């Protein structure tokens, strides 16, 4: 009997999208009186998916160690490993209303894992000898996305002094990396179709940064938070403009790269509206909420279909030079 195939770390992107959607519904229930049970049900699904993926990823390291090491050394796929501690920290947000102690434990575990992974992965990248064609928005994951997720979870669990520290790391890393990524996209060879859905990560930093700041502050949203949100909205419009080019890659799990940025953009608009903001963002909030739910339905249905077809696991990406370690 053949052993189950190992999952890629990128599958944890599903957890980020589901938690983001659940957070949207939690806020929408407070803002518009929508059923709170919907948000909690989505959070429960996210918890189960995270638990299953964590067991599957542990199985990969125990039984398919060579594949796990190969992934860790790959110059692109390695960065997705950062989604593992990020998902753990997000379980703190899932559990927060129900078991504060367990939520804090999840945050602490995810936070420590995030710091260790970011120092290991980004430290290796800074040693150079990278092919510029392997530079994609995926490199946001170790130093930007993970730190902003820890920041948001820390703020929501009552640790804003720590949340602001992680916020600073995430935002300044984003500002340092964005021009590097845009330069690669402008001047190097086009992304191959299997990697094009990872462009969805490009819209996450400004949206998640806004969400993280809101989680660590109170009162009316500052102008710079609104400005960052606006930049995230433009990134979403750019992804829509590029979607025919991205969609040359048939549906795969990699399309979940869009989910966290979209849910963060919608969720931060809802939060700002809940905190009394009026005007453009408040007017766009219900439109984005509906759009976000439609996108998540498409991603979920597509994933279930691919799973039923036994085509959810991605094909092997073309060999790339090993990452410096």
VEXTIFI-512426 format. One record per residue (C-alpha): chain; residue in three letters; x negated, y negated, z negated. Coordinates in pm, 1 decimal. Each point is the difference from the previous one (the first is absolute). Example, Ala and Ser with C-alpha at 12.3 -4.5 7.8 and 13.67 -1.06 7.14 Angstrom:
2
{chaine=A	residu=Ala	east=-1230.0	north=450.0	up=-780.0}
{chaine=A	residu=Ser	east=-137.0	north=-344.0	up=66.0}
***
This chain:
325
{chaine=A	residu=Unk	east=0.0	north=0.0	up=0.0}
{chaine=A	residu=Unk	east=-148.2	north=-333.5	up=106.9}
{chaine=A	residu=Unk	east=-58.3	north=-262.6	up=-264.2}
{chaine=A	residu=Unk	east=202.4	north=-322.4	up=25.1}
{chaine=A	residu=Unk	east=-170.6	north=-274.9	up=197.4}
{chaine=A	residu=Unk	east=-150.6	north=-279.0	up=-210.8}
{chaine=A	residu=Unk	east=176.2	north=-336.0	up=-4.5}
{chaine=A	residu=Unk	east=-182.1	north=-323.8	up=82.8}
{chaine=A	residu=Unk	east=-26.5	north=-263.4	up=-272.2}
{chaine=A	residu=Unk	east=191.0	north=-236.4	up=229.4}
{chaine=A	residu=Unk	east=321.1	north=186.0	up=-95.8}
{chaine=A	residu=Unk	east=-3.7	north=-196.0	up=-326.1}
{chaine=A	residu=Unk	east=109.5	north=-299.3	up=206.1}
{chaine=A	residu=Unk	east=348.1	north=149.6	up=-29.5}
{chaine=A	residu=Unk	east=-11.5	north=-55.2	up=-374.6}
{chaine=A	residu=Unk	east=-85.3	north=-368.5	up=45.1}
{chaine=A	residu=Unk	east=290.3	north=-53.3	up=237.7}
{chaine=A	residu=Unk	east=253.2	north=184.8	up=-215.7}
{chaine=A	residu=Unk	east=-99.5	north=-185.0	up=-317.0}
{chaine=A	residu=Unk	east=16.2	north=-327.5	up=191.4}
{chaine=A	residu=Unk	east=350.7	north=82.6	up=120.3}
{chaine=A	residu=Unk	east=108.0	north=102.2	up=-348.7}
{chaine=A	residu=Unk	east=-132.9	north=-328.9	up=-136.7}
{chaine=A	residu=Unk	east=198.8	north=-183.8	up=268.6}
{chaine=A	residu=Unk	east=319.9	north=165.4	up=-117.3}
{chaine=A	residu=Unk	east=-77.1	north=-65.0	up=-365.6}
{chaine=A	residu=Unk	east=-32.8	north=-371.2	up=75.5}
{chaine=A	residu=Unk	east=300.8	north=-0.5	up=233.1}
{chaine=A	residu=Unk	east=214.4	north=152.5	up=-275.3}
{chaine=A	residu=Unk	east=-87.2	north=-295.5	up=-225.3}
{chaine=A	residu=Unk	east=34.4	north=-258.8	up=275.2}
{chaine=A	residu=Unk	east=314.3	north=119.3	up=177.8}
{chaine=A	residu=Unk	east=149.2	north=254.4	up=-237.8}
{chaine=A	residu=Unk	east=-74.5	north=298.4	up=225.7}
{chaine=A	residu=Unk	east=14.5	north=343.4	up=-169.0}
{chaine=A	residu=Unk	east=-302.9	north=44.8	up=-225.2}
{chaine=A	residu=Unk	east=22.3	north=376.8	up=49.7}
{chaine=A	residu=Unk	east=-120.6	north=-34.0	up=359.0}
{chaine=A	residu=Unk	east=-330.8	north=-154.1	up=-103.5}
{chaine=A	residu=Unk	east=-53.9	north=253.8	up=-276.3}
{chaine=A	residu=Unk	east=81.0	north=286.5	up=237.0}
{chaine=A	residu=Unk	east=-258.7	north=-125.7	up=249.4}
{chaine=A	residu=Unk	east=-252.6	north=-32.1	up=-282.1}
{chaine=A	residu=Unk	east=76.1	north=358.6	up=-103.3}
{chaine=A	residu=Unk	east=-65.9	north=117.7	up=355.7}
{chaine=A	residu=Unk	east=-327.0	north=-195.4	up=-0.6}
{chaine=A	residu=Unk	east=-101.1	north=169.3	up=-325.4}
{chaine=A	residu=Unk	east=70.3	north=346.7	up=140.2}
{chaine=A	residu=Unk	east=-182.3	north=-75.0	up=326.5}
{chaine=A	residu=Unk	east=-299.4	north=-131.0	up=-195.2}
{chaine=A	residu=Unk	east=-6.4	north=310.0	up=-220.1}
{chaine=A	residu=Unk	east=18.8	north=235.7	up=298.7}
{chaine=A	residu=Unk	east=-269.8	north=-187.7	up=191.3}
{chaine=A	residu=Unk	east=-226.2	north=-12.6	up=-306.0}
{chaine=A	residu=Unk	east=23.5	north=376.5	up=-39.6}
{chaine=A	residu=Unk	east=-57.1	north=49.7	up=372.8}
{chaine=A	residu=Unk	east=-302.1	north=-229.7	up=-3.7}
{chaine=A	residu=Unk	east=-145.4	north=178.3	up=-302.6}
{chaine=A	residu=Unk	east=54.7	north=328.5	up=188.0}
{chaine=A	residu=Unk	east=-193.1	north=-146.8	up=292.2}
{chaine=A	residu=Unk	east=-302.9	north=-68.0	up=-218.4}
{chaine=A	residu=Unk	east=21.9	north=343.6	up=-160.7}
{chaine=A	residu=Unk	east=65.6	north=215.8	up=305.8}
{chaine=A	residu=Unk	east=-95.0	north=-213.9	up=302.0}
{chaine=A	residu=Unk	east=-297.6	north=-176.6	up=-153.1}
{chaine=A	residu=Unk	east=-184.3	north=-33.1	up=331.5}
{chaine=A	residu=Unk	east=294.8	north=-185.8	up=152.2}
{chaine=A	residu=Unk	east=25.3	north=-223.5	up=-305.5}
{chaine=A	residu=Unk	east=-369.6	north=-86.6	up=14.1}
{chaine=A	residu=Unk	east=20.8	north=-62.4	up=373.5}
{chaine=A	residu=Unk	east=287.8	north=-242.1	up=-58.4}
{chaine=A	residu=Unk	east=-195.6	north=-177.6	up=-275.2}
{chaine=A	residu=Unk	east=-293.6	north=-48.0	up=237.0}
{chaine=A	residu=Unk	east=204.8	north=-114.6	up=298.6}
{chaine=A	residu=Unk	east=-45.1	north=-374.7	up=65.9}
{chaine=A	residu=Unk	east=375.0	north=-55.0	up=46.3}
{chaine=A	residu=Unk	east=184.8	north=278.4	up=-181.6}
{chaine=A	residu=Unk	east=-209.6	north=-43.9	up=-316.2}
{chaine=A	residu=Unk	east=175.2	north=-324.8	up=-86.0}
{chaine=A	residu=Unk	east=338.7	north=172.0	up=-26.8}
{chaine=A	residu=Unk	east=-126.1	north=179.5	up=-310.7}
{chaine=A	residu=Unk	east=55.5	north=-330.3	up=-178.3}
{chaine=A	residu=Unk	east=373.0	north=61.4	up=33.9}
{chaine=A	residu=Unk	east=-25.5	north=279.7	up=-257.7}
{chaine=A	residu=Unk	east=-79.4	north=-218.9	up=-305.3}
{chaine=A	residu=Unk	east=227.4	north=-272.9	up=140.4}
{chaine=A	residu=Unk	east=288.8	north=246.2	up=5.7}
{chaine=A	residu=Unk	east=-78.9	north=97.1	up=-357.1}
{chaine=A	residu=Unk	east=15.3	north=-363.6	up=-110.3}
{chaine=A	residu=Unk	east=330.6	north=-45.5	up=182.9}
{chaine=A	residu=Unk	east=144.5	north=277.0	up=-213.3}
{chaine=A	residu=Unk	east=-36.0	north=-253.3	up=-281.0}
{chaine=A	residu=Unk	east=252.9	north=-220.3	up=181.7}
{chaine=A	residu=Unk	east=227.9	north=299.6	up=57.1}
{chaine=A	residu=Unk	east=-9.4	north=102.5	up=-366.7}
{chaine=A	residu=Unk	east=0.6	north=-349.2	up=-153.1}
{chaine=A	residu=Unk	east=374.9	north=-21.2	up=-78.3}
{chaine=A	residu=Unk	east=11.9	north=355.8	up=-135.1}
{chaine=A	residu=Unk	east=-327.3	north=91.6	up=-174.8}
{chaine=A	residu=Unk	east=-229.9	north=-294.4	up=-69.8}
{chaine=A	residu=Unk	east=-274.5	north=210.3	up=-157.4}
{chaine=A	residu=Unk	east=-21.9	north=232.0	up=298.6}
{chaine=A	residu=Unk	east=15.7	north=-299.7	up=232.4}
{chaine=A	residu=Unk	east=-301.1	north=-157.8	up=-171.8}
{chaine=A	residu=Unk	east=-186.9	north=331.6	up=18.9}
{chaine=A	residu=Unk	east=69.7	north=16.7	up=374.4}
{chaine=A	residu=Unk	east=-122.0	north=-357.6	up=43.7}
{chaine=A	residu=Unk	east=-316.8	north=66.0	up=-199.1}
{chaine=A	residu=Unk	east=-78.3	north=318.4	up=191.3}
{chaine=A	residu=Unk	east=68.2	north=-162.5	up=335.6}
{chaine=A	residu=Unk	east=-194.6	north=-313.1	up=-93.8}
{chaine=A	residu=Unk	east=-311.1	north=189.5	up=-103.1}
{chaine=A	residu=Unk	east=23.7	north=217.3	up=311.2}
{chaine=A	residu=Unk	east=39.2	north=-307.5	up=219.3}
{chaine=A	residu=Unk	east=-308.0	north=-173.2	up=-143.3}
{chaine=A	residu=Unk	east=-214.9	north=311.6	up=29.4}
{chaine=A	residu=Unk	east=113.6	north=72.2	up=355.1}
{chaine=A	residu=Unk	east=-36.0	north=-361.3	up=118.1}
{chaine=A	residu=Unk	east=-353.7	north=-27.2	up=-135.1}
{chaine=A	residu=Unk	east=-98.7	north=332.8	up=156.8}
{chaine=A	residu=Unk	east=162.0	north=-51.6	up=339.3}
{chaine=A	residu=Unk	east=-63.7	north=-367.5	up=58.4}
{chaine=A	residu=Unk	east=-349.5	north=28.6	up=-143.6}
{chaine=A	residu=Unk	east=-75.1	north=261.5	up=263.4}
{chaine=A	residu=Unk	east=146.1	north=-218.4	up=274.8}
{chaine=A	residu=Unk	east=-218.9	north=-294.4	up=-102.3}
{chaine=A	residu=Unk	east=-309.2	north=206.8	up=77.0}
{chaine=A	residu=Unk	east=74.3	north=-53.8	up=368.4}
{chaine=A	residu=Unk	east=-61.9	north=227.6	up=296.6}
{chaine=A	residu=Unk	east=370.4	north=-0.9	up=87.3}
{chaine=A	residu=Unk	east=138.0	north=17.6	up=353.3}
{chaine=A	residu=Unk	east=213.3	north=-313.6	up=38.3}
{chaine=A	residu=Unk	east=266.5	north=206.0	up=177.3}
{chaine=A	residu=Unk	east=71.4	north=173.5	up=-333.1}
{chaine=A	residu=Unk	east=90.9	north=-331.8	up=-164.2}
{chaine=A	residu=Unk	east=379.5	north=-16.4	up=-23.0}
{chaine=A	residu=Unk	east=251.7	north=-136.0	up=-252.7}
{chaine=A	residu=Unk	east=-51.6	north=328.7	up=-186.5}
{chaine=A	residu=Unk	east=-304.1	north=-159.7	up=-167.5}
{chaine=A	residu=Unk	east=241.8	north=-218.9	up=-196.4}
{chaine=A	residu=Unk	east=103.6	north=302.3	up=-205.4}
{chaine=A	residu=Unk	east=-298.8	north=39.8	up=-236.3}
{chaine=A	residu=Unk	east=-53.1	north=-362.8	up=-97.9}
{chaine=A	residu=Unk	east=319.7	north=-189.9	up=87.5}
{chaine=A	residu=Unk	east=314.4	north=214.0	up=-12.8}
{chaine=A	residu=Unk	east=-104.2	north=206.6	up=-300.0}
{chaine=A	residu=Unk	east=-92.3	north=-300.4	up=-212.6}
{chaine=A	residu=Unk	east=318.3	north=-189.4	up=86.9}
{chaine=A	residu=Unk	east=208.4	north=306.5	up=-88.5}
{chaine=A	residu=Unk	east=-175.2	north=28.8	up=-338.1}
{chaine=A	residu=Unk	east=61.0	north=-373.0	up=-49.7}
{chaine=A	residu=Unk	east=373.5	north=29.2	up=68.8}
{chaine=A	residu=Unk	east=37.4	north=304.2	up=-225.5}
{chaine=A	residu=Unk	east=-197.2	north=-165.3	up=-280.4}
{chaine=A	residu=Unk	east=215.8	north=-310.9	up=13.8}
{chaine=A	residu=Unk	east=325.0	north=194.3	up=0.5}
{chaine=A	residu=Unk	east=-115.0	north=208.0	up=-298.9}
{chaine=A	residu=Unk	east=-93.7	north=-303.4	up=-206.6}
{chaine=A	residu=Unk	east=-373.9	north=-36.7	up=63.1}
{chaine=A	residu=Unk	east=-22.1	north=-320.7	up=206.3}
{chaine=A	residu=Unk	east=-352.6	north=-88.7	up=-115.0}
{chaine=A	residu=Unk	east=-122.1	north=323.2	up=159.8}
{chaine=A	residu=Unk	east=236.4	north=-43.6	up=291.5}
{chaine=A	residu=Unk	east=-153.3	north=-336.0	up=90.1}
{chaine=A	residu=Unk	east=-349.2	north=151.6	up=1.7}
{chaine=A	residu=Unk	east=103.5	north=268.6	up=247.3}
{chaine=A	residu=Unk	east=192.1	north=-262.1	up=197.9}
{chaine=A	residu=Unk	east=-319.3	north=-201.7	up=44.0}
{chaine=A	residu=Unk	east=-195.6	north=302.8	up=118.3}
{chaine=A	residu=Unk	east=270.4	north=92.4	up=250.5}
{chaine=A	residu=Unk	east=56.0	north=-349.3	up=141.0}
{chaine=A	residu=Unk	east=-363.5	north=-98.2	up=39.2}
{chaine=A	residu=Unk	east=-78.9	north=338.0	up=155.8}
{chaine=A	residu=Unk	east=286.2	north=-56.2	up=245.6}
{chaine=A	residu=Unk	east=-132.8	north=-343.7	up=96.0}
{chaine=A	residu=Unk	east=-348.8	north=143.7	up=51.0}
{chaine=A	residu=Unk	east=115.9	north=293.0	up=212.8}
{chaine=A	residu=Unk	east=271.5	north=-150.7	up=218.9}
{chaine=A	residu=Unk	east=-237.7	north=-177.8	up=239.8}
{chaine=A	residu=Unk	east=-211.6	north=315.5	up=25.3}
{chaine=A	residu=Unk	east=302.1	north=206.1	up=103.5}
{chaine=A	residu=Unk	east=136.6	north=-261.3	up=239.9}
{chaine=A	residu=Unk	east=-344.0	north=-36.0	up=161.3}
{chaine=A	residu=Unk	east=-9.3	north=376.0	up=59.3}
{chaine=A	residu=Unk	east=351.3	north=4.6	up=145.7}
{chaine=A	residu=Unk	east=-80.8	north=-292.7	up=228.9}
{chaine=A	residu=Unk	east=-337.9	north=109.2	up=127.1}
{chaine=A	residu=Unk	east=-49.9	north=375.7	up=-32.0}
{chaine=A	residu=Unk	east=163.9	north=282.9	up=190.4}
{chaine=A	residu=Unk	east=377.7	north=34.7	up=-51.0}
{chaine=A	residu=Unk	east=114.3	north=220.0	up=-283.5}
{chaine=A	residu=Unk	east=72.9	north=353.9	up=120.9}
{chaine=A	residu=Unk	east=372.3	north=86.6	up=-17.6}
{chaine=A	residu=Unk	east=-26.2	north=217.8	up=-316.4}
{chaine=A	residu=Unk	east=-143.2	north=-296.7	up=-191.8}
{chaine=A	residu=Unk	east=231.9	north=-271.2	up=132.4}
{chaine=A	residu=Unk	east=272.0	north=50.9	up=-264.1}
{chaine=A	residu=Unk	east=-260.3	north=-90.6	up=-262.8}
{chaine=A	residu=Unk	east=41.1	north=-358.6	up=119.5}
{chaine=A	residu=Unk	east=308.5	north=2.2	up=-220.8}
{chaine=A	residu=Unk	east=-238.0	north=-42.8	up=-293.9}
{chaine=A	residu=Unk	east=-87.4	north=-343.0	up=139.9}
{chaine=A	residu=Unk	east=325.0	north=-152.6	up=-126.5}
{chaine=A	residu=Unk	east=-40.2	north=137.6	up=-352.5}
{chaine=A	residu=Unk	east=-265.2	north=-228.0	up=-161.8}
{chaine=A	residu=Unk	east=194.1	north=-330.5	up=3.0}
{chaine=A	residu=Unk	east=329.2	north=166.8	up=-90.6}
{chaine=A	residu=Unk	east=-145.0	north=214.9	up=-278.2}
{chaine=A	residu=Unk	east=-204.9	north=-295.5	up=-126.2}
{chaine=A	residu=Unk	east=322.5	north=-201.1	up=-33.5}
{chaine=A	residu=Unk	east=167.2	north=289.8	up=-180.0}
{chaine=A	residu=Unk	east=-298.1	north=41.7	up=-233.9}
{chaine=A	residu=Unk	east=-7.2	north=-369.8	up=-88.4}
{chaine=A	residu=Unk	east=371.6	north=0.7	up=-72.7}
{chaine=A	residu=Unk	east=-40.2	north=305.6	up=-223.0}
{chaine=A	residu=Unk	east=-254.3	north=-185.4	up=-213.9}
{chaine=A	residu=Unk	east=174.1	north=-337.4	up=-24.0}
{chaine=A	residu=Unk	east=335.2	north=-148.2	up=-91.2}
{chaine=A	residu=Unk	east=211.4	north=-289.5	up=115.4}
{chaine=A	residu=Unk	east=37.4	north=-159.8	up=340.7}
{chaine=A	residu=Unk	east=-229.4	north=150.0	up=268.5}
{chaine=A	residu=Unk	east=-298.3	north=-222.4	up=79.7}
{chaine=A	residu=Unk	east=-41.6	north=-149.5	up=346.0}
{chaine=A	residu=Unk	east=-308.7	north=208.9	up=76.5}
{chaine=A	residu=Unk	east=195.8	north=318.0	up=-72.7}
{chaine=A	residu=Unk	east=266.3	north=-112.2	up=245.1}
{chaine=A	residu=Unk	east=-274.2	north=-82.1	up=252.5}
{chaine=A	residu=Unk	east=-157.7	north=344.3	up=-38.5}
{chaine=A	residu=Unk	east=342.7	north=153.6	up=48.7}
{chaine=A	residu=Unk	east=39.5	north=-200.3	up=321.4}
{chaine=A	residu=Unk	east=-329.1	north=138.1	up=127.5}
{chaine=A	residu=Unk	east=126.7	north=348.2	up=-74.6}
{chaine=A	residu=Unk	east=314.0	north=-74.1	up=201.0}
{chaine=A	residu=Unk	east=-210.9	north=-104.4	up=298.8}
{chaine=A	residu=Unk	east=-196.7	north=324.3	up=-32.2}
{chaine=A	residu=Unk	east=328.8	north=191.2	up=14.4}
{chaine=A	residu=Unk	east=102.8	north=-187.1	up=314.9}
{chaine=A	residu=Unk	east=-340.2	north=77.3	up=152.4}
{chaine=A	residu=Unk	east=46.9	north=370.3	up=-75.2}
{chaine=A	residu=Unk	east=340.3	north=-12.7	up=172.0}
{chaine=A	residu=Unk	east=-163.1	north=-167.0	up=300.3}
{chaine=A	residu=Unk	east=-269.0	north=272.5	up=9.1}
{chaine=A	residu=Unk	east=237.0	north=288.5	up=-64.2}
{chaine=A	residu=Unk	east=33.1	north=113.7	up=365.7}
{chaine=A	residu=Unk	east=-379.4	north=36.6	up=6.5}
{chaine=A	residu=Unk	east=-8.6	north=169.2	up=-341.0}
{chaine=A	residu=Unk	east=283.0	north=235.2	up=96.0}
{chaine=A	residu=Unk	east=-214.7	north=167.2	up=265.2}
{chaine=A	residu=Unk	east=-77.0	north=220.6	up=-297.5}
{chaine=A	residu=Unk	east=304.3	north=227.6	up=-52.7}
{chaine=A	residu=Unk	east=155.7	north=-4.6	up=-344.7}
{chaine=A	residu=Unk	east=-234.1	north=131.5	up=-266.9}
{chaine=A	residu=Unk	east=-54.1	north=-44.3	up=-371.6}
{chaine=A	residu=Unk	east=-236.9	north=-287.7	up=82.0}
{chaine=A	residu=Unk	east=302.9	north=-222.7	up=66.6}
{chaine=A	residu=Unk	east=51.0	north=-14.7	up=-377.1}
{chaine=A	residu=Unk	east=-283.2	north=-255.7	up=11.6}
{chaine=A	residu=Unk	east=272.7	north=-256.1	up=72.4}
{chaine=A	residu=Unk	east=213.4	north=89.9	up=-299.1}
{chaine=A	residu=Unk	east=-176.1	north=-163.1	up=-293.5}
{chaine=A	residu=Unk	east=-57.6	north=-334.2	up=170.0}
{chaine=A	residu=Unk	east=360.1	north=-18.8	up=118.5}
{chaine=A	residu=Unk	east=145.1	north=95.4	up=-339.2}
{chaine=A	residu=Unk	east=-234.6	north=-243.9	up=-176.7}
{chaine=A	residu=Unk	east=102.6	north=-281.6	up=234.6}
{chaine=A	residu=Unk	east=367.3	north=67.9	up=-61.5}
{chaine=A	residu=Unk	east=-43.5	north=62.1	up=-372.3}
{chaine=A	residu=Unk	east=-194.1	north=-319.8	up=-63.7}
{chaine=A	residu=Unk	east=266.9	north=-199.1	up=187.2}
{chaine=A	residu=Unk	east=266.3	north=154.5	up=-223.0}
{chaine=A	residu=Unk	east=-203.5	north=-74.9	up=-312.5}
{chaine=A	residu=Unk	east=-56.3	north=-361.7	up=98.5}
{chaine=A	residu=Unk	east=371.2	north=-38.6	up=70.0}
{chaine=A	residu=Unk	east=83.5	north=156.6	up=-336.8}
{chaine=A	residu=Unk	east=-231.7	north=-253.6	up=-163.8}
{chaine=A	residu=Unk	east=195.7	north=-289.1	up=146.3}
{chaine=A	residu=Unk	east=-172.4	north=-70.5	up=330.8}
{chaine=A	residu=Unk	east=224.0	north=-145.5	up=270.2}
{chaine=A	residu=Unk	east=-59.9	north=-75.7	up=364.4}
{chaine=A	residu=Unk	east=-171.1	north=202.5	up=272.0}
{chaine=A	residu=Unk	east=-122.1	north=299.6	up=-201.7}
{chaine=A	residu=Unk	east=330.6	north=38.2	up=-183.7}
{chaine=A	residu=Unk	east=188.3	north=-18.5	up=329.1}
{chaine=A	residu=Unk	east=-224.9	north=264.5	up=156.1}
{chaine=A	residu=Unk	east=11.1	north=231.7	up=-303.7}
{chaine=A	residu=Unk	east=326.1	north=185.2	up=87.1}
{chaine=A	residu=Unk	east=-105.1	north=38.9	up=363.8}
{chaine=A	residu=Unk	east=-334.0	north=148.8	up=-102.4}
{chaine=A	residu=Unk	east=166.7	north=225.5	up=-256.8}
{chaine=A	residu=Unk	east=223.2	north=152.0	up=269.0}
{chaine=A	residu=Unk	east=-292.2	north=25.1	up=244.2}
{chaine=A	residu=Unk	east=-217.5	north=168.6	up=-262.8}
{chaine=A	residu=Unk	east=264.1	north=260.6	up=-74.4}
{chaine=A	residu=Unk	east=41.2	north=74.5	up=371.3}
{chaine=A	residu=Unk	east=-376.0	north=43.9	up=42.8}
{chaine=A	residu=Unk	east=-14.9	north=232.7	up=-298.8}
{chaine=A	residu=Unk	east=288.6	north=207.5	up=132.7}
{chaine=A	residu=Unk	east=-182.3	north=38.0	up=332.3}
{chaine=A	residu=Unk	east=-323.6	north=98.9	up=-174.4}
{chaine=A	residu=Unk	east=176.0	north=248.9	up=-225.8}
{chaine=A	residu=Unk	east=204.5	north=161.4	up=276.3}
{chaine=A	residu=Unk	east=-303.7	north=15.9	up=228.3}
{chaine=A	residu=Unk	east=-202.5	north=164.9	up=-274.8}
{chaine=A	residu=Unk	east=269.9	north=257.7	up=-74.2}
{chaine=A	residu=Unk	east=32.1	north=80.6	up=371.2}
{chaine=A	residu=Unk	east=-376.1	north=42.2	up=41.1}
{chaine=A	residu=Unk	east=-8.4	north=217.4	up=-310.8}
{chaine=A	residu=Unk	east=276.9	north=219.5	up=139.7}
{chaine=A	residu=Unk	east=-194.0	north=24.0	up=326.2}
{chaine=A	residu=Unk	east=-316.4	north=92.4	up=-193.3}
{chaine=A	residu=Unk	east=-167.2	north=-302.0	up=161.5}
{chaine=A	residu=Unk	east=-40.1	north=-229.3	up=-299.9}
{chaine=A	residu=Unk	east=-366.9	north=71.7	up=-54.0}
{chaine=A	residu=Unk	east=-199.4	north=-220.6	up=241.6}
{chaine=A	residu=Unk	east=-229.7	north=135.8	up=269.3}
{chaine=A	residu=Unk	east=-367.6	north=-17.8	up=-73.2}
{chaine=A	residu=Unk	east=-138.3	north=-345.6	up=71.2}
{chaine=A	residu=Unk	east=-287.9	north=-14.6	up=246.0}
{chaine=A	residu=Unk	east=-330.5	north=53.0	up=-171.1}
{chaine=A	residu=Unk	east=-159.8	north=-312.7	up=-138.4}
{chaine=A	residu=Unk	east=-342.0	north=-62.7	up=-145.4}
{chaine=A	residu=Unk	east=-15.8	north=80.0	up=-371.1}
{chaine=A	residu=Unk	east=36.3	north=-288.7	up=-241.5}
{chaine=A	residu=Unk	east=-300.2	north=-113.5	up=-195.5}
{chaine=A	residu=Unk	east=10.9	north=133.0	up=-353.7}
***
